[in-house]
Amino acid sequence: MQPLAERIRPTNLENYIGQEHIIGKDSALRKAIDQNLLPSLILWGPPGVGKTTLAQIISQTLKRPFYALSAINSGVKDVREVIEKASQDGGFFKVEKPVLFIDEIHRFSKSQQDSLLNAVEKGIVTLVGATTENPSFEVIPALLSRCQIFVLKHLTKDNLMQLLTNAIETDEFLKRKHIVLKETEALFRISGGDGRKLLNALEIVVNCISDEEIVITDTIVKQYIQQNLALYDKSGEQHYDIISAYIKSIRGSDPNGAIYWLARMIDGGEEASFIARRLLILASEDIGNANPTALVIANNCFQAVNVIGFPESRIILAQTTTYLACSAKSNSSYMAINMAQQVVKQTGDLPVPLHLRNAPTKLMKELGYGDEYKYAHDYANHFTAQEFLPEEISGTTFYNPSAYSRERDLKEFLKERWGEKYGY
């Protein structure tokens, strides 16, 4: 018997759950579908949110031939064969171009992606790619420029509840059982917004209970599901859980935990560039100015693994992982930009103070642009107090260095110059 997620996979947009922001009635994608003007596109989002289902629904709605390839087990030869077959179905002069769906398109090599270009550019096929990774990093620019990007989100609690209810009420197997959803929090937590994981968990629990009435509680869900969450699947359910444990171990300064999760990812077939990219982000978000060298090492790691590849990249990743885990930590820069962006959203486009404005024309100079600006290098210690924020938010402190490691010196530097103004 097929898995539950396959048995209840929707076949039209009306039954599709979630992603209202891209398939709602007034959305650009919905309008393109309604007008049969579908562009080549890439669906970017986490596992289990409906990327494959949406691609199939689009093809069925537009009554177009549908071809599917998985980047995990398809090569250039497979791509060319499908394009050849699609060209016979669609041809150069037919309006209804076949849909070519590429799952995990970010795992295609450059040569594999290059093999798609001609067919996409000439309209032989309409490409629909699905990816869990940022396409800006993983899809070649030439292909990316020919596609529109649509971002899918984790399913909300309401979406997940709809999925559960729909499964219990419509699936032929589940309908024959008396299922009572007494509690759902554990199912929701396990799913992490992944609809496929949610339905898999429901099916496991139902199959483990032989009672005439199946009452689903959080305790029962934890009892039957816990042992099923230990596997690592780079293309699916445990991908984000393992990388989360890895990053949190480094953030928590535990090199042993970090190395263990690194080994799990390597053994699971994770790509070195994916791991190295996360280390780059962490070096700035969680270490920052407490140890600026961390970002340099993480960047060198990223460059190196993209040149060397596995198996040797495991050593470089291990060195960088242990260094970052043992480094002093600070999220001050991360918090600073978060707060600054929040203030920008709240206050809008505040005018730049006149003395900070650029004055490339005579009129601008006459209007006072740049007047009273003090050139810091003309003063002692290359510093003089002046206002660098809009008047409305003057004195707002965004960056607050920690009192540890190298940031301690930065805090003293700022206190000496701006202590009263910014409260250092």
Secondary structure, DSSP 8 states (H G I E B T S, - for coil): ---HHHHT---SGGG--S-HHHHSTTSHHHHHHHTT----EEEE--TTSSHHHHHHHHHHHTT--EEEEETTT--HHHHHHHHHHHHHHHTTT-SS--EEEEETGGGS-HHHHHHHHHHHHTTSSEEEEEESS-HHHHS-HHHHTTSEEEE-----HHHHHHHHHHHHHH-HHHHTSEEEE---HHHHHHHTT-HHHHHHHHHHHHHH--SSEEEE-HHHHHHHHGGGG----TTSTTHHHHHHHHHHHHHTT-HHHHHHHHHHHHHTT--HHHHHHHHHHHIIIIIGGG-THHHHHHHHHHHHHHHH-TTTHHHHHHHHHHHHHHS----HHHHHHHHHHHHHHHH-S----GGGS---SHHHHHTTTTTT---GGGSGGG------S-GGGTT-------SSHHHHHHHHHHHHHHHHHH--
